Amino acid sequence: MEYADGSKSQPPSRGTSVLVTGATGYIGGRLIPRLVRAGHRVRVLVRDRARVDGRPWADDVEIRTGDLLQPASLPEAMEGVDAAIYLVHSMCSGSDYEDNDRRAAENFVEAGRHFRRVVYLGGLLPEGQSGSRHLRSRAEVGRILRDGLPTLELRAGPIIGSGSASFEMVRYLTERLPVVVGPTWIENKVQPIAVRDILGYLMQALKGDITGVLEVGGDPVSFREMLEQYAECRGLRRLILQARPILPPRYAAYSVSMVTRIPRTLVTALLEGIIHPVLADTTRARRLFPQISPLTYRVAVQAALDRMRARPIETHWHRAFDRGPTYRTSDREGSNRETRTVWIPASPSRVFRELERLGGERSWLTEGWGWRVLGPIDRFLGGPGLRRRRGELVPGRELGLWKVEVSEAPRLLRLRAEMRMPGEAWLQFETIAENGGTRLIQRLLFEPIGLSGVVYWYAFHPMRRVFLGSLVHSLARGNENGSW
């Protein structure tokens, strides 16, 4: 396996088995495929098996159900495992999360006495201080694990990667606010780390017998610099001002949560982590793992942006089986999303053939007048309008106001918008065999640029409900009435 710095991991000893807790979390979901590719035998511990059944790596791991707060469910799930990676925290589970984290760690220690190695991902603490409530809880978990098991505790600051909470908070604030007014503590230095680097440390930490606390991180930056460097990567001009008196994080979290739509409890924890300078002593990490050279914050941000551009729509197709509404909206990773699903009593191949007919003689099945009006408007603004010819659906081929980006019959069709707009948009269709028919999933992703992009998204919400909602249901009705 090759890391971000070009170094390659050594093959693990044959027969090494690794238990991963927190497998459905941000780090766990990225770490597991790397463990599998490195040759480890991976077992994941989850409370609900359904949450991992649809993951791309689900067939490559052993899945055991258990709850760290239910001691009786753990011994069998942990039996026969050599090492473990502990990625659990209960911060958003309620006001008693500290007690939950404590009991979970104690139960894990009791059931995992046979582990020869445990790696735990914790958080950096301010020098000479106990830190926020969240950081104190993370530190307590690390102490419990180290006291009871041969544990290496990796302490890291904000993790920067596409979809990480820290990255999303900076992204939203910078994208949506031309002027950012922050308290004086935005000048405090913190030490973020790229997600690829923290994954590298976790992989390397499984080897050997290093225990204790190991602080890791990239170059120190202030929160102001994090906002400024993100803006520079995106080509945005932003004014960042300080406000006095000092605003406590729990109050600042209200406004930040409204802008970012990240849960207030999580925002509070993130902000509490920067009210005091939080720096790592990386001397030991550099000596023990010289093959890992942490990326700078700017490079980590650019890497996250590049990854999101390369994969504009995440194919969370397993969510199509959730027992919930067939229409959802979400606002995450700095992107706006709409998802519609419908079950059609036809094979995926048959449904995909109907998708291939879109934009031709059948137009877009419904509300054709809307597309005819939108075309001239887009042409007036300098876009392609509807004058492009349509051919076979292959990547790069124009399709009305869209261009085909991915066409993988009968599973996936992804279109990239060519319209003039303050942002970038993709429209994706996925087909999944389900109960003798097909679950058709339509996803719209919009990445706004600045405040005008946010206004554009919400202003055109009624039009999208009419056009795109009708399109999905027209496909289903076409099958029902035999028009196919």
C-alpha positions as CSV (number, residue, x, y, z in Angstrom):
1,M,0.0,0.0,0.0
2,E,1.3,3.5,-0.9
3,Y,0.8,6.5,1.3
4,A,0.5,10.1,0.4
5,D,4.2,10.7,0.7
6,G,5.0,7.8,-1.7
7,S,6.1,5.4,1.0
8,K,4.8,1.9,1.0
9,S,3.7,-0.2,4.0
10,Q,5.4,-3.5,4.7
11,P,3.2,-6.6,4.4
12,P,1.6,-7.6,7.7
13,S,2.5,-10.9,9.2
14,R,0.3,-13.6,7.7
15,G,-2.7,-14.3,9.9
16,T,-2.9,-10.8,11.5
17,S,-6.5,-9.9,12.3
18,V,-7.7,-6.4,13.2
19,L,-10.9,-5.4,14.9
20,V,-12.2,-1.9,13.9
21,T,-14.7,-0.1,16.1
22,G,-16.4,3.0,14.8
23,A,-16.4,1.4,11.3
24,T,-19.3,3.6,10.1
25,G,-17.6,6.8,11.0
26,Y,-15.5,9.2,8.9
27,I,-12.1,7.7,9.6
28,G,-13.3,4.1,9.9
29,G,-14.9,4.1,6.5
30,R,-11.7,5.2,4.9
31,L,-9.4,3.1,7.0
32,I,-11.0,-0.3,6.4
33,P,-10.4,-0.5,2.6
34,R,-6.7,0.3,3.3
35,L,-6.4,-2.4,5.9
36,V,-8.0,-4.9,3.5
37,R,-5.6,-3.9,0.7
38,A,-2.7,-4.3,3.0
39,G,-3.6,-7.9,3.6
40,H,-5.1,-7.7,7.1
41,R,-8.0,-9.8,8.0
42,V,-10.5,-7.2,9.2
43,R,-13.4,-7.6,11.5
44,V,-15.8,-4.7,12.2
45,L,-17.9,-4.2,15.3
46,V,-21.2,-2.4,14.7
47,R,-24.5,-2.1,16.5
48,D,-26.6,-2.4,13.3
49,R,-25.3,-4.6,10.5
50,A,-27.6,-2.8,8.0
51,R,-25.3,0.3,8.3
52,V,-22.4,-1.6,6.6
53,D,-24.1,-4.1,4.4
54,G,-24.1,-1.7,1.5
55,R,-20.5,-0.5,1.8
56,P,-18.1,-1.4,-1.0
57,W,-15.8,-3.3,1.4
58,A,-18.6,-5.2,3.2
59,D,-17.9,-8.5,1.4
60,D,-14.2,-8.2,2.3
61,V,-14.6,-8.0,6.1
62,E,-16.1,-10.0,8.9
63,I,-19.1,-8.2,10.4
64,R,-20.0,-8.7,14.0
65,T,-22.8,-7.0,15.9
66,G,-22.3,-5.7,19.4
67,D,-22.6,-2.6,21.5
68,L,-19.7,-1.3,23.6
69,L,-22.3,-0.2,26.2
70,Q,-23.6,-3.8,26.4
71,P,-20.7,-5.9,27.9
72,A,-22.4,-9.2,27.2
73,S,-22.4,-8.6,23.5
74,L,-18.6,-8.1,23.3
75,P,-16.6,-11.3,24.2
76,E,-17.8,-13.4,21.2
77,A,-17.4,-10.5,18.8
78,M,-13.8,-9.9,19.9
79,E,-12.7,-13.5,20.2
80,G,-9.7,-14.5,18.0
81,V,-8.6,-11.0,17.1
82,D,-4.9,-10.0,17.4
83,A,-5.2,-6.2,17.3
84,A,-7.8,-3.5,17.4
85,I,-8.3,0.1,16.3
86,Y,-10.6,2.1,18.6
87,L,-12.4,5.0,16.8
88,V,-15.5,5.3,19.0
89,H,-16.7,8.5,20.6
90,S,-20.2,9.5,21.7
91,M,-20.0,13.3,21.5
92,C,-23.3,13.7,19.6
93,S,-25.2,11.1,21.6
94,G,-26.5,13.4,24.3
95,S,-25.4,15.4,27.4
96,D,-24.1,12.2,29.1
97,Y,-21.7,11.4,26.4
98,E,-18.7,11.5,28.8
99,D,-20.2,8.7,30.9
100,N,-21.0,6.7,27.7
101,D,-17.4,7.1,26.4
102,R,-16.0,6.1,29.8
103,R,-18.2,2.9,30.1
104,A,-17.6,2.0,26.5
105,A,-13.8,2.1,27.0
106,E,-13.9,0.1,30.3
107,N,-16.1,-2.6,28.6
108,F,-13.7,-2.7,25.7
109,V,-10.7,-3.2,28.0
110,E,-12.5,-6.0,29.9
111,A,-13.5,-7.9,26.8
112,G,-10.2,-7.3,24.9
113,R,-7.7,-8.6,27.5
114,H,-6.2,-10.9,24.8
115,F,-5.3,-8.0,22.4
116,R,-1.6,-7.8,21.7
117,R,-2.1,-4.3,20.3
118,V,-4.6,-1.4,20.4
119,V,-4.4,1.9,18.5
120,Y,-6.7,4.7,19.6
121,L,-7.3,8.0,17.8
122,G,-7.7,10.8,20.3
123,G,-7.3,14.6,20.3
124,L,-4.6,17.1,21.2
125,L,-4.8,18.9,24.5
126,P,-3.8,22.6,25.1
127,E,-0.4,22.8,26.8
128,G,-0.8,23.0,30.5
129,Q,-4.6,22.8,30.4
130,S,-7.2,20.1,30.4
131,G,-8.9,21.4,27.3
132,S,-12.6,21.4,26.5
133,R,-15.1,18.9,27.8
134,H,-14.9,17.0,24.6
135,L,-11.1,16.8,24.6
136,R,-11.1,15.8,28.3
137,S,-13.4,12.9,27.5
138,R,-11.1,11.8,24.6
139,A,-8.1,12.0,26.9
140,E,-9.9,9.9,29.6
141,V,-10.7,7.2,27.1
142,G,-7.1,7.1,26.1
143,R,-6.0,6.8,29.7
144,I,-8.4,3.9,30.3
145,L,-7.2,2.0,27.2
146,R,-3.5,2.6,28.0
147,D,-4.0,1.5,31.6
148,G,-5.7,-1.8,30.7
149,L,-4.2,-2.8,27.3
150,P,-1.0,-2.3,25.2
151,T,-2.3,0.9,23.6
152,L,-0.8,3.5,21.4
153,E,-2.8,6.7,21.6
154,L,-2.5,9.0,18.5
155,R,-3.4,12.5,19.4
156,A,-4.3,14.7,16.5
157,G,-5.8,18.1,15.9
158,P,-8.4,19.0,13.2
159,I,-8.5,16.4,10.4
160,I,-8.7,18.0,7.0
161,G,-10.2,15.9,4.2
162,S,-13.2,15.9,1.9
163,G,-16.2,15.4,4.2
164,S,-14.4,15.9,7.5
165,A,-16.2,18.1,10.1
166,S,-13.3,20.5,10.4
167,F,-13.0,20.9,6.6
168,E,-16.7,21.3,6.2
169,M,-16.9,24.0,8.8
170,V,-14.1,26.0,7.1
171,R,-15.6,25.4,3.7
172,Y,-19.1,26.6,4.5
173,L,-17.9,29.6,6.4
174,T,-15.6,30.7,3.6
175,E,-17.9,29.9,0.7
176,R,-21.0,31.5,2.2
177,L,-19.7,34.6,4.0
178,P,-17.9,37.4,2.1
179,V,-17.1,38.9,5.5
180,V,-16.3,36.7,8.5
181,V,-16.4,38.3,12.0
182,G,-14.7,36.1,14.6
183,P,-13.7,36.4,18.2
184,T,-10.1,37.1,19.2
185,W,-9.3,33.4,19.6
186,I,-9.4,32.9,15.8
187,E,-5.7,34.0,16.0
188,N,-4.8,31.0,18.2
189,K,-2.6,28.4,16.5
190,V,-3.8,24.9,16.0
191,Q,-2.2,22.0,14.2
192,P,-4.4,20.3,11.6
193,I,-3.5,17.1,9.8
194,A,-4.5,15.7,6.4
195,V,-6.8,12.7,6.5
196,R,-4.4,10.7,4.3
197,D,-1.6,11.4,6.9
198,I,-3.7,10.3,9.9
199,L,-4.7,7.1,8.0
200,G,-1.0,6.5,7.3
201,Y,-0.2,6.8,11.1
202,L,-3.0,4.4,11.9
203,M,-1.7,1.9,9.4
204,Q,1.9,2.1,10.6
205,A,0.9,2.1,14.3
206,L,-0.4,-1.5,14.0
207,K,3.2,-2.6,13.6
208,G,5.7,-3.0,16.4
209,D,5.1,-2.6,20.1
210,I,5.0,1.2,20.5
211,T,2.7,2.3,23.3
212,G,1.9,5.5,25.2
213,V,0.9,8.9,23.7
214,L,2.1,10.1,20.3
215,E,1.2,13.6,19.0
216,V,0.9,14.1,15.3
217,G,0.1,17.0,13.0
218,G,1.2,19.2,10.2
219,D,2.4,22.8,10.4
220,P,0.7,25.1,12.9
221,V,-1.8,27.6,11.5
222,S,-4.4,29.9,13.1
223,F,-8.1,29.6,12.4
224,R,-7.9,32.9,10.5
225,E,-5.2,31.4,8.3
226,M,-7.3,28.3,7.7
227,L,-10.1,30.5,6.4
228,E,-7.7,32.6,4.3
229,Q,-5.9,29.7,2.8
230,Y,-9.1,27.9,1.9
231,A,-10.3,31.1,0.2
232,E,-7.1,31.4,-1.8
233,C,-7.4,27.8,-3.0
234,R,-11.0,28.5,-4.2
235,G,-10.1,31.9,-5.7
236,L,-12.4,33.8,-3.3
237,R,-11.8,37.2,-1.8
238,R,-12.9,37.2,1.9
239,L,-12.6,39.8,4.7
240,I,-11.9,38.4,8.1
241,L,-12.4,40.7,11.1
242,Q,-12.0,40.3,14.9
243,A,-14.8,41.1,17.3
244,R,-14.5,42.1,21.0
245,P,-15.3,41.2,23.7
246,I,-14.4,37.5,23.5
247,L,-17.4,35.4,22.4
248,P,-17.6,32.0,24.2
249,P,-17.6,29.0,21.8
250,R,-21.0,27.8,22.8
251,Y,-22.6,31.1,21.7
252,A,-20.5,31.3,18.5
253,A,-21.6,27.8,17.7
254,Y,-25.2,28.9,17.2
255,S,-24.3,31.2,14.3
256,V,-21.7,28.9,12.9
257,S,-24.2,26.0,12.9
258,M,-26.8,28.1,11.1
259,V,-24.3,28.9,8.3
260,T,-22.7,25.5,8.1
261,R,-25.7,23.3,9.0
262,I,-23.3,21.2,11.1
263,P,-24.9,20.1,14.4
264,R,-24.3,22.7,17.1
265,T,-22.9,20.1,19.5
266,L,-20.2,19.2,17.0
267,V,-19.5,22.8,16.1
268,T,-19.2,23.6,19.8
269,A,-16.6,20.9,20.2
270,L,-14.7,22.1,17.2
271,L,-14.6,25.7,18.4
272,E,-13.7,24.7,21.9
273,G,-10.6,23.1,20.5
274,I,-9.2,26.4,19.3
275,I,-10.0,28.8,22.2
276,H,-6.5,28.0,23.4
277,P,-3.5,27.3,21.2
278,V,-3.4,23.5,20.6
279,L,0.0,22.4,19.3
280,A,1.6,19.0,18.9
281,D,5.1,18.0,19.8
282,T,5.7,15.9,16.7
283,T,9.4,15.0,17.6
284,R,8.6,11.5,18.6
285,A,6.3,10.9,15.6
286,R,9.0,12.1,13.2
287,R,11.5,9.8,14.8
288,L,9.3,6.7,15.0
289,F,7.5,7.1,11.6
290,P,10.0,9.0,9.3
291,Q,8.3,7.7,6.2
292,I,5.3,10.0,6.9
293,S,5.8,13.6,6.1
294,P,2.5,15.4,7.0
295,L,1.1,17.7,4.3
296,T,0.8,21.4,5.0
297,Y,-2.7,22.7,5.6
298,R,-2.9,24.4,2.2
299,V,-1.9,21.2,0.4
300,A,-4.4,19.2,2.5
301,V,-7.2,21.6,1.5
302,Q,-6.3,21.4,-2.2
303,A,-6.2,17.6,-2.0
304,A,-9.6,17.6,-0.4
305,L,-11.0,19.9,-3.1
306,D,-9.4,17.8,-5.9
307,R,-10.9,14.6,-4.5
308,M,-14.4,16.1,-4.4
309,R,-14.0,17.3,-8.0
310,A,-12.9,13.9,-9.1
311,R,-15.8,12.3,-7.3
312,P,-18.6,14.9,-7.4
313,I,-21.3,12.5,-6.2
314,E,-20.8,9.9,-3.6
315,T,-22.7,6.8,-4.4
316,H,-24.3,6.1,-1.1
317,W,-26.6,3.7,-2.8
318,H,-27.3,1.6,0.4
319,R,-29.4,4.5,1.7
320,A,-32.0,3.7,-1.0
321,F,-33.1,0.9,1.2
322,D,-33.7,3.1,4.3
323,R,-37.3,3.2,5.6
324,G,-37.8,6.9,5.0
325,P,-39.3,9.3,2.5
326,T,-38.5,9.0,-1.2
327,Y,-37.4,12.6,-1.3
328,R,-34.5,14.0,0.8
329,T,-32.4,17.1,0.8
330,S,-29.1,17.5,2.5
331,D,-26.4,20.1,2.9
332,R,-23.0,18.7,3.6
333,E,-19.4,18.8,2.4
334,G,-20.2,22.3,1.2
335,S,-22.6,20.9,-1.3
336,N,-26.4,20.9,-1.7
337,R,-28.0,17.6,-2.5
338,E,-31.5,16.3,-3.5
339,T,-32.2,12.6,-3.6
340,R,-35.4,11.0,-5.0
341,T,-36.1,7.3,-5.2
342,V,-38.8,5.2,-6.7
343,W,-39.3,1.5,-7.1
344,I,-40.2,0.3,-10.7
345,P,-41.4,-3.3,-11.5
346,A,-38.8,-3.7,-14.3
347,S,-35.3,-4.9,-14.6
348,P,-32.3,-2.5,-14.2
349,S,-31.5,-3.0,-17.9
350,R,-35.0,-2.0,-19.0
351,V,-35.0,1.1,-16.7
352,F,-31.6,2.1,-18.0
353,R,-32.8,1.9,-21.6
354,E,-35.5,4.4,-20.8
355,L,-32.9,6.7,-19.3
356,E,-30.9,6.5,-22.5
357,R,-34.0,7.9,-24.3
358,L,-34.1,11.1,-22.3
359,G,-33.5,14.3,-24.2
360,G,-34.4,12.8,-27.6
361,E,-37.8,12.6,-29.2
362,R,-39.4,12.1,-25.8
363,S,-37.6,15.2,-24.4
364,W,-37.5,14.9,-20.6
365,L,-40.9,13.1,-20.3
366,T,-42.7,15.9,-18.6
367,E,-42.9,19.7,-18.4
368,G,-41.3,20.1,-21.8
369,W,-42.3,23.7,-21.9
370,G,-40.0,24.4,-19.0
371,W,-36.9,23.0,-20.7
372,R,-37.8,25.0,-23.9
373,V,-38.0,28.2,-21.8
374,L,-34.8,27.4,-19.9
375,G,-32.8,26.8,-23.0
376,P,-33.1,30.3,-24.5
377,I,-32.5,31.9,-21.1
378,D,-29.3,29.9,-20.7
379,R,-28.2,30.7,-24.3
380,F,-28.8,34.4,-23.5
381,L,-26.5,34.1,-20.5
382,G,-23.8,32.6,-22.6
383,G,-24.5,28.9,-22.0
384,P,-25.1,26.1,-24.6
385,G,-28.9,26.2,-24.3
386,L,-30.8,23.3,-25.9
387,R,-29.1,23.6,-29.3
388,R,-26.7,20.7,-28.9
389,R,-27.3,17.5,-30.7
390,R,-27.9,14.3,-28.8
391,G,-26.2,11.0,-29.7
392,E,-25.3,7.8,-27.9
393,L,-24.8,8.2,-24.2
394,V,-21.0,8.0,-23.9
395,P,-18.8,10.2,-21.7
396,G,-18.3,13.6,-23.3
397,R,-21.5,13.6,-25.4
398,E,-23.8,16.6,-25.0
399,L,-27.4,16.0,-23.8
400,G,-29.4,19.2,-23.9
401,L,-28.2,21.4,-21.1
402,W,-26.0,18.6,-19.8
403,K,-22.9,16.6,-20.7
404,V,-22.5,12.9,-20.1
405,E,-19.8,12.4,-17.5
406,V,-20.3,8.7,-16.7
407,S,-22.4,6.1,-18.4
408,E,-22.1,2.5,-17.1
409,A,-25.1,0.5,-18.3
410,P,-27.3,-0.6,-16.6
411,R,-26.0,0.8,-13.3
412,L,-25.1,4.4,-13.5
413,L,-25.7,7.6,-15.6
414,R,-24.1,10.8,-14.4
415,L,-24.6,14.1,-16.2
416,R,-22.7,17.3,-15.6
417,A,-24.6,20.6,-16.1
418,E,-23.3,22.9,-18.9
419,M,-25.7,25.7,-17.9
420,R,-24.5,29.1,-16.7
421,M,-24.8,29.2,-13.0
422,P,-22.9,30.3,-9.9
423,G,-21.6,26.9,-9.1
424,E,-21.3,23.4,-10.6
425,A,-24.1,20.7,-10.8
426,W,-24.4,17.0,-11.5
427,L,-27.5,14.9,-12.1
428,Q,-27.1,11.2,-11.5
429,F,-29.3,8.2,-11.9
430,E,-28.6,4.8,-10.3
431,T,-30.4,1.5,-10.7
432,I,-30.4,-1.2,-8.1
433,A,-32.1,-4.6,-8.3
434,E,-34.6,-4.8,-5.5
435,N,-37.5,-7.3,-4.8
436,G,-37.8,-8.4,-8.4
437,G,-37.7,-4.9,-9.8
438,T,-35.5,-1.8,-9.7
439,R,-34.9,0.9,-7.2
440,L,-34.2,4.1,-9.3
441,I,-32.3,6.7,-7.4
442,Q,-32.0,10.2,-8.8
443,R,-29.4,12.5,-7.1
444,L,-28.8,16.1,-7.8
445,L,-25.6,17.7,-6.5
446,F,-24.8,21.4,-6.5
447,E,-21.6,22.9,-5.4
448,P,-22.3,26.7,-4.9
449,I,-19.6,29.3,-5.4
450,G,-20.0,32.1,-2.9
451,L,-23.2,33.5,-1.5
452,S,-24.7,33.9,-5.0
453,G,-24.5,30.1,-5.4
454,V,-26.4,29.6,-2.2
455,V,-29.2,32.1,-3.2
456,Y,-29.4,30.4,-6.6
457,W,-29.9,27.0,-5.1
458,Y,-32.8,28.0,-2.9
459,A,-34.4,30.3,-5.5
460,F,-34.8,27.5,-8.0
461,H,-36.0,25.0,-5.5
462,P,-39.7,25.1,-6.7
463,M,-38.6,24.6,-10.3
464,R,-36.5,21.6,-9.4
465,R,-39.4,20.0,-7.5
466,V,-41.5,20.3,-10.6
467,F,-39.0,19.2,-13.3
468,L,-36.9,16.6,-11.6
469,G,-39.6,15.2,-9.3
470,S,-41.9,14.8,-12.2
471,L,-39.2,13.1,-14.3
472,V,-38.7,10.3,-11.8
473,H,-42.4,9.6,-11.3
474,S,-43.0,9.8,-15.0
475,L,-40.6,7.0,-15.6
476,A,-42.5,4.9,-13.1
477,R,-45.9,5.8,-14.6
478,G,-44.6,5.0,-18.1
479,N,-43.9,1.5,-17.0
480,E,-47.2,1.1,-15.3
481,N,-49.3,2.3,-18.3
482,G,-47.3,0.3,-20.8
483,S,-45.8,3.3,-22.7
484,W,-42.4,1.7,-22.6
